[in-house]
């Protein structure tokens, strides 16, 4: 077992500091009690005292000489009755300055009052009570100031300490291995070299091979980049330092760079080890010299990271792994050999990967024996590992709400639809007119989809609101994973998108704002076809992407366009032509199938949701025309 440095223990406050705080507390408490007791006394003059004495209201007397003639009289007395009150007044304390004569002493003793004489001088007590608060305040300020001076080189620079979390190899609670990472076989194979090197670096050194100093994990969110990095540490049985890119950047200048240096200094003490930087694009964005200059805090942090990752400065056995879903914005200096030598892509899982991921998460859930995970894997293209985990959990929550003892297929299918399209919002109040309009709209999408070649199979049609904006939805699912689309498929998608608006025109005689998202999606497809895919005969096999690039850090503000204004006008006209042709095609299909449109809409109004088999039965179409994936 490796002998790693012991973790730094938390320093306890010294005993002297505890003693100082205790003395301060006791002194403040004594002053409070003295002042509290002092406030209970009622000051009276000598004549009032003598009247109370004559009436028998004085109960006790304590005599404290103040000087040769005047004494302070203190004690208990019972105030006179309030007019009209039948209750005996409560005892109170009095204080009186009086000339204590023999006559007065005789009158007090006649009343059989216990007299106590205090001969101790009070000047010392008054002096202490006057000076003590000042001494305490000065001492307290001195204590704080001296402590701050001692911590000036230590506590004041805590900002510069790294926030990296360290997981030791023996920490079973956070132990992750390659078995926990499903659906990323190629990525695990590439990372196996890192594991082998950390286990047996001598084998590589004998051959003169150098293991990559850094590995960059890229891919969409939720694909398991962070999980894979933890699995590498678990497989290699080495310490694992984890930190987010945003943890480096602070409002104070130089803090980020200091944290970078501190993190690598700590990591070198635990060599061999792994340093994982999540969301590295927060600190590793490309440097520029445009608007605002290039000397801000973020760039200083990046420069420190570049220096630490350089081959001359990086300790052998310290391997840096970073993750991002924006590799395009990273600084080129960060990606050069000697820093991040290798880039590993973690893409969305295919059907095989999704099946493996479902197996991992299904083990944690009690499911019925008839649950078919193959169907779920087939019907979830485009789902990330995080989406699949969320789907399984949502199904378990739904089963719990229904008081079921195990999760069944209906819960899993509902959870799948919820993750993809949003939850059903049955409580949302919709007028009869809007329900009718929505039914025709969704029926229009469905009829056009059934009459477009190479369109995706219909899964379900509903007029129940889902998610944030949908009043209804026509759900299509591919039968298999697709990575490219043909021109005819894209044109068919546009026709289907225009089908909802075309149905409104035919059956209602008016159009609404409900098709805004359809128009937006159709416009995006048309623009991609013209500008990126080269699917326009008029515009040719040229990519026109300059005008659509995002402005990043001000560097594109002064960038010249990649095409002229005349070309831009032609692009807009071509996009408009494609959309208009799709809309005309949708109207043509719906007018020739108006009876089916009406029939489907009426069934939607009655049942609200129709699956693929129900639609097939209602419209009387063949088995090959519509396919359900579930």
C-alpha positions in Angstrom: 0.0 0.0 0.0 1.3 3.5 -0.9 2.4 5.7 1.9 0.6 8.9 1.1 1.1 12.1 3.1 -1.2 12.5 6.0 -4.0 15.0 5.6 -3.5 18.2 7.5 -5.4 18.3 10.7 -7.5 21.2 11.7 -5.6 23.4 14.2 -7.4 23.9 17.5 -7.4 27.3 19.2 -4.5 27.6 21.8 -5.4 27.4 25.5 -4.3 31.0 26.1 -6.9 32.3 23.6 -9.6 30.2 25.4 -8.5 31.7 28.7 -8.6 35.3 27.4 -12.1 34.8 26.0 -13.2 33.3 29.4 -11.9 36.2 31.4 -13.6 38.7 29.0 -16.9 36.8 29.4 -16.6 36.7 33.3 -15.7 40.4 33.5 -18.6 41.5 31.2 -21.0 39.3 33.2 -19.8 40.9 36.5 -20.3 44.4 35.1 -23.7 43.5 33.8 -24.8 42.0 37.2 -23.5 45.0 39.1 -25.2 47.5 36.9 -28.4 45.4 36.9 -28.5 45.3 40.7 -27.7 49.0 40.8 -30.6 49.8 38.6 -33.0 48.1 41.1 -32.4 50.7 43.8 -34.8 53.7 44.2 -33.0 56.9 45.3 -34.8 58.8 48.1 -33.8 61.8 50.2 -33.3 61.8 54.0 -36.7 63.3 54.8 -38.5 60.6 52.8 -36.4 58.0 54.6 -37.3 59.4 58.0 -41.0 59.4 57.0 -40.9 55.8 55.8 -39.0 54.9 59.1 -41.8 56.6 61.2 -44.5 54.8 59.3 -42.7 51.4 59.7 -42.0 51.0 56.0 -38.2 50.5 56.4 -37.3 46.8 56.7 -33.5 46.7 56.6 -30.6 49.2 56.8 -27.0 48.9 55.6 -24.8 51.8 56.5 -21.7 52.6 54.3 -19.8 55.7 55.4 -18.9 58.0 52.5 -17.1 60.6 54.6 -17.0 61.9 58.1 -20.5 63.3 58.1 -22.5 61.6 55.2 -23.3 57.9 54.9 -25.0 55.8 52.3 -28.1 54.0 53.6 -29.3 51.0 51.6 -31.9 48.3 52.2 -35.5 47.1 51.7 -38.7 49.0 52.1 -42.3 48.7 51.5 -43.8 51.6 49.5 -47.0 53.3 50.7 -50.4 52.0 49.5 -51.7 53.4 46.2 -55.0 55.2 46.6 -57.9 52.8 46.3 -55.6 49.6 46.2 -56.4 46.8 48.6 -53.1 44.9 47.8 -50.0 45.1 49.9 -47.2 46.8 47.8 -44.2 44.6 46.9 -40.9 45.2 48.7 -38.3 47.4 46.9 -34.8 48.5 47.4 -33.8 52.1 48.4 -30.7 54.1 48.5 -30.4 57.3 50.6 -27.6 59.8 51.3 -28.1 61.0 54.9 -26.3 62.6 57.8 -26.2 59.8 60.3 -26.7 61.2 63.8 -27.3 59.6 67.1 -30.9 60.5 67.0 -31.4 58.8 63.7 -29.5 55.7 64.9 -31.8 55.6 68.0 -35.0 55.9 65.9 -33.8 53.0 63.7 -33.0 50.7 66.6 -36.4 51.5 68.2 -38.1 49.9 65.2 -36.1 46.7 65.8 -34.5 47.0 62.4 -31.4 44.9 61.7 -28.6 47.4 61.1 -25.5 46.3 59.1 -22.5 48.6 59.0 -20.0 48.3 56.1 -16.8 50.1 57.0 -14.9 49.1 53.7 -14.0 52.0 51.6 -15.8 52.2 48.3 -13.4 54.3 46.3 -11.5 51.3 45.2 -14.6 49.5 44.0 -15.7 52.6 42.1 -12.3 52.9 40.5 -12.3 49.3 39.4 -15.8 49.5 38.0 -14.9 52.6 36.1 -11.5 51.5 34.7 -12.3 47.8 34.1 -14.5 48.2 31.0 -11.8 50.4 29.4 -9.2 47.8 30.2 -11.3 45.0 28.8 -12.0 46.8 25.5 -8.3 47.7 25.0 -7.3 44.2 25.8 -9.8 42.7 23.4 -8.7 45.0 20.6 -5.1 44.1 21.3 -5.9 40.4 21.2 -7.6 40.7 17.8 -4.9 42.9 16.3 -2.1 40.6 17.4 -3.9 37.5 16.2 -4.5 39.2 12.8 -0.8 40.0 12.6 0.1 36.4 13.3 -2.3 35.1 10.6 -1.3 37.7 8.0 0.9 35.3 6.1 -1.4 32.4 6.7 -5.1 33.2 7.0 -5.1 36.2 4.7 -4.0 34.0 1.8 -6.6 31.3 2.2 -8.2 32.7 -0.9 -5.3 31.3 -2.8 -5.7 27.8 -1.6 -7.1 25.2 -4.0 -10.7 24.0 -3.6 -9.9 20.7 -5.2 -11.5 17.7 -3.4 -9.3 14.8 -2.8 -10.6 11.2 -2.9 -8.2 8.6 -1.6 -8.0 5.1 -3.2 -9.2 3.4 0.0 -12.3 5.5 0.1 -14.9 2.8 -0.7 -17.8 5.2 -0.5 -16.6 7.0 -3.7 -15.0 4.0 -5.4 -15.9 3.9 -9.1 -14.6 1.4 -11.6 -15.0 0.7 -15.4 -18.0 -1.6 -14.5 -19.9 1.5 -13.5 -19.3 3.2 -16.8 -21.6 1.7 -19.5 -22.1 2.6 -23.1 -18.6 4.0 -23.6 -16.5 1.1 -24.7 -14.2 3.0 -27.1 -13.5 5.7 -24.5 -12.7 3.0 -21.8 -10.3 1.3 -24.2 -8.4 4.6 -24.8 -8.2 5.3 -21.1 -7.0 1.8 -20.3 -3.5 2.9 -21.2 -3.6 5.6 -18.5 -4.6 2.9 -16.0 -1.9 0.6 -17.0 0.7 3.3 -16.8 -0.4 4.3 -13.3 -0.3 0.7 -12.2 3.1 -0.2 -13.8 4.9 2.9 -15.1 8.2 1.0 -15.4 6.9 -1.1 -18.3 6.5 2.1 -20.3 9.7 3.8 -19.2 11.8 0.8 -20.3 10.4 1.2 -23.8 11.0 5.0 -23.8 7.3 5.6 -24.1 5.7 8.7 -22.6 2.2 8.6 -21.4 0.0 11.6 -22.2 0.3 14.3 -19.7 -3.3 15.3 -20.1 -6.5 13.8 -21.5 -9.4 16.0 -22.6 -12.9 14.3 -22.4 -15.4 15.9 -24.8 -19.0 15.2 -25.6 -22.5 16.3 -24.9 -23.7 16.9 -21.3 -24.7 13.7 -19.4 -22.6 11.3 -21.4 -20.5 10.2 -18.3 -17.3 12.3 -18.7 -16.9 12.9 -14.9 -17.9 9.3 -14.1 -15.2 8.0 -16.5 -12.5 10.1 -14.8 -13.4 8.7 -11.4 -13.4 5.2 -12.8 -9.8 5.7 -14.0 -8.7 6.6 -10.5 -10.7 3.7 -9.1 -9.1 1.2 -11.5 -5.6 2.5 -11.0 -6.0 2.8 -7.2 -4.5 6.3 -7.0 -5.6 9.5 -5.3 -8.1 11.6 -7.2 -8.3 15.4 -7.1 -11.5 16.8 -8.5 -12.3 20.5 -9.1 -14.5 22.6 -11.3 -13.1 25.2 -13.7 -15.3 27.8 -12.1 -13.6 27.2 -8.7 -10.4 28.8 -10.0 -11.9 32.2 -10.9 -12.6 34.8 -8.2 -13.1 38.6 -8.2 -9.6 39.1 -6.6 -6.7 39.4 -9.0 -4.2 36.5 -8.8 -6.4 34.2 -6.8 -7.1 31.8 -9.7 -3.5 31.5 -10.6 -2.6 30.9 -7.0 -5.2 28.1 -6.7 -3.8 26.4 -9.8 -0.3 26.4 -8.4 -1.5 25.2 -5.0 -3.5 22.4 -6.6 -0.5 21.1 -8.6 1.8 21.5 -5.6 -0.5 19.3 -3.5 -1.0 16.8 -6.3 2.8 16.3 -6.6 2.9 15.2 -2.9 0.5 12.3 -3.8 2.2 11.2 -7.1 1.1 9.1 -8.9 -2.3 10.7 -8.9 -5.1 12.0 -11.2 -6.2 15.7 -11.4 -9.7 16.1 -12.8 -10.8 19.6 -14.0 -14.5 19.6 -14.8 -16.0 22.2 -17.2 -12.5 23.4 -18.1 -14.0 25.8 -20.7 -14.8 28.1 -17.7 -11.1 28.9 -17.4 -9.5 27.6 -20.6 -11.3 29.8 -23.1 -9.2 31.1 -26.0 -7.2 34.3 -25.3 -7.7 37.3 -27.4 -6.6 40.9 -27.7 -9.8 42.5 -28.8 -12.3 44.4 -26.7 -11.2 44.7 -23.1 -7.6 43.6 -23.7 -6.1 40.3 -22.7 -4.9 40.7 -19.1 -7.9 39.9 -17.0 -8.1 37.5 -14.1 -9.3 34.6 -16.3 -6.3 34.8 -18.6 -3.9 34.9 -15.7 -5.4 31.7 -14.4 -5.1 30.1 -17.8 -1.5 31.1 -18.1 -0.7 29.5 -14.8 -2.5 26.4 -15.9 -0.5 26.3 -19.1 2.8 26.6 -17.2 1.9 23.9 -14.7 0.8 21.5 -17.5 4.0 22.1 -19.5 6.2 19.1 -19.7 9.1 20.9 -17.9 7.0 21.8 -14.9 4.6 18.8 -14.6 5.7 16.1 -12.3 5.8 12.6 -13.7 2.9 10.5 -12.6 0.5 13.4 -12.3 -1.9 13.1 -15.1 -4.5 15.8 -15.8 -8.0 14.9 -17.1 -10.4 17.6 -18.1 -13.9 17.5 -19.3 -15.9 19.9 -21.5 -18.8 20.0 -23.9 -17.3 23.1 -25.7 -13.9 22.0 -27.0 -14.2 24.6 -29.8 -13.7 27.5 -27.5 -10.6 26.2 -25.7 -7.3 28.0 -26.2 -5.0 26.2 -28.8 -2.1 26.4 -26.5 -4.0 24.2 -24.1 -4.5 21.5 -26.7 -1.0 21.2 -28.0 1.1 18.1 -27.4 2.8 18.2 -24.0 -0.4 19.5 -22.3 -3.6 17.8 -23.4 -2.1 15.2 -25.7 -5.2 13.1 -26.2 -8.8 14.0 -26.8 -11.4 11.3 -26.1 -14.9 11.8 -27.5 -17.8 10.5 -25.4 -20.8 10.7 -27.7 -24.4 9.9 -27.1 -24.7 6.1 -26.6 -26.0 3.9 -29.4 -28.6 1.2 -28.9 -26.1 -1.2 -27.5 -24.7 1.4 -25.1 -28.2 2.4 -24.0 -29.0 -1.2 -23.2 -25.9 -1.5 -21.1 -26.7 1.8 -19.3 -30.3 0.6 -18.6 -28.9 -2.6 -17.1 -26.7 -0.6 -14.7 -29.5 1.6 -13.4 -32.2 -1.1 -13.5 -30.3 -3.2 -11.0 -31.1 -0.5 -8.4 -34.8 -0.6 -9.1 -37.3 -3.3 -8.3 -39.0 -4.2 -11.6 -41.5 -6.7 -12.8 -40.3 -9.7 -14.7 -42.0 -8.8 -18.0 -40.1 -5.5 -18.3 -38.4 -5.4 -21.7 -35.3 -3.2 -21.6 -34.6 -3.9 -25.3 -37.7 -2.0 -26.3 -36.7 1.0 -24.1 -33.2 1.0 -25.6 -34.7 1.0 -29.1 -37.1 3.7 -28.3 -34.7 6.2 -26.7 -32.4 7.4 -29.5 -30.6 10.6 -28.6 -30.9 9.9 -24.9 -27.7 10.5 -22.8 -26.7 8.3 -19.9 -28.1 11.0 -17.5 -31.4 11.0 -19.4 -31.7 7.2 -19.1 -30.9 7.3 -15.4 -33.5 10.0 -15.0 -36.0 8.0 -16.9 -35.5 4.9 -14.6 -35.9 7.1 -11.5 -39.0 8.9 -12.8 -40.6 5.5 -13.5 -39.8 4.4 -10.0 -41.4 7.6 -8.6 -44.5 7.1 -10.7 -44.8 3.5 -9.5 -44.6 4.7 -5.9 -47.3 7.3 -6.5 -49.5 4.5 -7.9 -48.8 2.3 -4.8 -47.2 -0.4 -7.0 -44.8 -2.9 -5.6 -42.6 -3.0 -8.7 -42.0 -0.9 -11.8 -43.7 -2.1 -15.0 -43.6 -1.1 -18.6 -46.4 1.5 -18.6 -44.5 3.5 -15.9 -41.2 3.2 -17.9 -42.9 4.3 -21.2 -44.6 7.2 -19.4 -41.3 8.2 -17.9 -39.6 8.0 -21.3 -42.3 10.3 -22.8 -41.9 12.7 -19.8 -38.1 13.0 -20.3 -38.4 13.6 -24.0 -41.5 15.8 -24.3 -42.4 16.9 -20.7 -45.0 15.8 -18.2 -48.7 15.8 -19.0 -50.5 18.9 -17.6 -54.0 17.6 -17.2 -54.9 20.4 -14.7 -54.4 23.1 -17.3 -57.8 24.5 -18.3 -58.3 24.8 -22.1 -61.4 26.1 -23.8 -63.4 23.9 -26.1 -62.4 26.0 -29.0 -58.7 25.6 -28.3 -59.2 21.8 -27.8 -60.8 21.6 -31.2 -58.1 23.7 -32.8 -55.4 21.6 -31.2 -57.0 18.4 -32.3 -57.1 19.5 -36.0 -53.5 20.8 -35.6 -52.1 17.5 -34.3 -54.2 15.5 -36.7 -52.7 17.6 -39.6 -49.2 16.6 -38.4 -50.2 12.9 -38.2 -51.9 12.7 -41.7 -48.9 14.4 -43.4 -46.5 12.1 -41.6 -48.4 9.1 -42.8 -48.2 10.3 -46.4 -44.6 11.4 -46.5 -42.1 8.8 -47.6 -39.2 8.0 -45.3 -40.8 9.8 -42.3 -40.3 8.5 -38.8 -43.0 6.2 -37.4 -45.8 7.7 -35.3 -45.5 6.8 -31.7 -48.3 8.7 -30.1 -50.6 11.7 -30.7 -52.1 13.7 -27.8 -54.0 16.9 -27.2 -53.1 16.9 -23.5 -50.7 19.8 -22.8 -47.1 18.7 -22.1 -44.1 20.6 -20.9 -44.0 24.4 -20.9 -45.5 25.3 -24.3 -47.1 22.3 -26.0 -50.9 22.2 -26.1 -50.6 18.9 -27.9 -47.9 16.8 -29.5 -47.4 14.4 -32.4 -44.7 12.1 -31.2 -42.4 10.3 -33.7 -39.6 7.9 -32.9 -37.0 6.4 -35.2 -36.7 2.7 -35.4 -33.0 2.8 -35.3 -30.1 5.2 -34.6 -29.6 7.7 -37.4 -26.6 9.9 -37.9 -27.4 11.4 -41.3 -30.5 12.4 -43.1 -31.3 12.5 -46.8 -32.7 15.5 -48.7 -36.0 13.8 -49.1 -36.2 13.1 -45.4 -35.5 16.8 -44.5 -38.1 18.0 -47.0 -40.6 15.5 -45.5 -39.9 16.9 -42.0 -40.7 20.3 -43.2 -44.0 19.1 -44.8 -44.9 17.4 -41.5 -44.1 20.6 -39.6 -46.3 22.7 -41.9 -49.1 20.1 -41.6 -50.5 21.6 -38.4 -50.9 25.1 -39.8 -52.3 23.7 -43.1 -55.0 21.8 -41.1 -56.0 25.0 -39.3 -56.4 26.8 -42.6 -58.5 24.0 -44.1 -60.8 23.1 -41.2 -60.9 26.4 -39.2 -60.5 28.9 -42.0 -58.0 30.9 -39.9 -54.5 30.5 -38.5 -53.2 30.9 -35.0 -49.9 31.4 -33.1 -49.8 27.7 -32.2 -47.6 26.9 -35.2 -44.8 29.3 -34.2 -42.5 26.6 -33.0 -43.2 24.5 -36.2 -42.3 27.5 -38.4 -39.1 28.1 -36.4 -38.0 24.5 -36.7 -38.8 24.4 -40.4 -36.8 27.6 -41.0 -33.9 26.1 -39.2 -34.0 23.0 -41.4 -34.3 25.0 -44.6 -31.3 27.2 -43.6 -29.2 24.2 -42.9 -30.1 22.7 -46.2 -29.1 25.8 -48.1 -26.1 27.1 -46.1 -24.5 23.9 -44.7 -25.7 20.8 -46.5 -25.4 22.0 -50.1 -28.9 20.7 -50.8 -30.0 23.8 -52.9 -29.5 23.6 -56.7 -29.6 27.3 -56.9 -27.0 28.0 -54.2 -24.8 25.1 -55.2 -22.3 23.1 -53.2 -21.0 26.0 -51.1 -21.2 26.5 -47.3 -22.5 29.8 -46.2 -21.9 29.9 -42.5 -20.2 33.2 -41.8 -23.2 35.2 -40.9 -24.6 32.6 -38.4 -21.5 32.3 -36.3 -21.8 33.3 -32.6 -19.9 36.3 -31.5 -17.3 35.0 -29.0 -15.3 37.3 -26.8 -15.6 40.1 -29.3 -13.3 38.6 -31.8 -16.0 38.3 -34.5 -17.3 41.8 -34.2 -14.8 43.1 -36.8 -14.8 39.8 -38.8 -15.7 40.2 -42.5 -18.7 38.3 -43.9 -18.0 35.2 -45.9 -20.5 36.2 -48.6 -22.0 39.3 -50.1 -25.3 41.1 -49.5 -26.6 39.8 -52.9 -25.8 36.2 -51.9 -27.5 36.8 -48.5 -30.6 37.9 -50.4 -30.6 34.8 -52.6 -30.2 32.6 -49.5 -33.2 34.2 -47.9 -35.3 33.7 -51.1 -34.2 30.0 -51.4 -35.1 29.4 -47.7 -38.5 31.0 -48.3 -39.1 28.9 -51.4 -38.3 25.7 -49.5 -40.8 26.5 -46.7 -43.5 27.7 -49.1 -43.2 24.4 -51.1 -43.4 22.4 -47.9 -46.6 24.3 -46.9 -48.2 23.8 -50.3 -47.3 20.1 -50.2 -48.9 19.8 -46.7 -52.2 21.5 -47.9 -52.3 19.2 -50.9 -52.0 16.1 -48.7 -54.6 17.2 -46.2 -57.1 18.3 -48.9 -56.9 14.8 -50.5 -57.3 13.2 -47.0 -59.8 15.6 -45.5 -62.1 12.8 -44.3 -59.3 11.1 -42.5 -58.3 14.4 -41.0 -61.8 15.0 -39.6 -62.1 11.4 -38.3 -58.7 11.6 -36.5 -59.5 15.0 -35.0 -62.9 13.8 -33.6 -61.2 10.7 -32.0 -58.6 13.0 -30.5 -61.3 15.1 -29.0 -63.0 12.0 -27.6 -59.9 10.1 -26.3 -57.3 12.9 -26.0 -54.4 10.5 -26.6 -54.0 7.9 -29.4 -51.1 5.5 -29.8 -49.9 4.0 -33.1 -52.2 0.9 -33.1 -55.2 3.0 -32.3 -54.5 5.5 -35.1 -53.9 2.5 -37.5 -57.3 1.1 -36.6 -59.2 4.4 -36.8 -57.8 5.3 -40.3 -57.9 1.7 -41.6 -54.3 1.8 -42.9 -52.0 -1.1 -43.4 -49.4 -2.5 -41.0 -46.6 -1.1 -43.1 -47.8 2.5 -43.1 -47.3 3.1 -39.4 -45.0 1.4 -36.9 -45.0 1.7 -33.2 -41.7 1.4 -31.4 -43.3 0.4 -28.2 
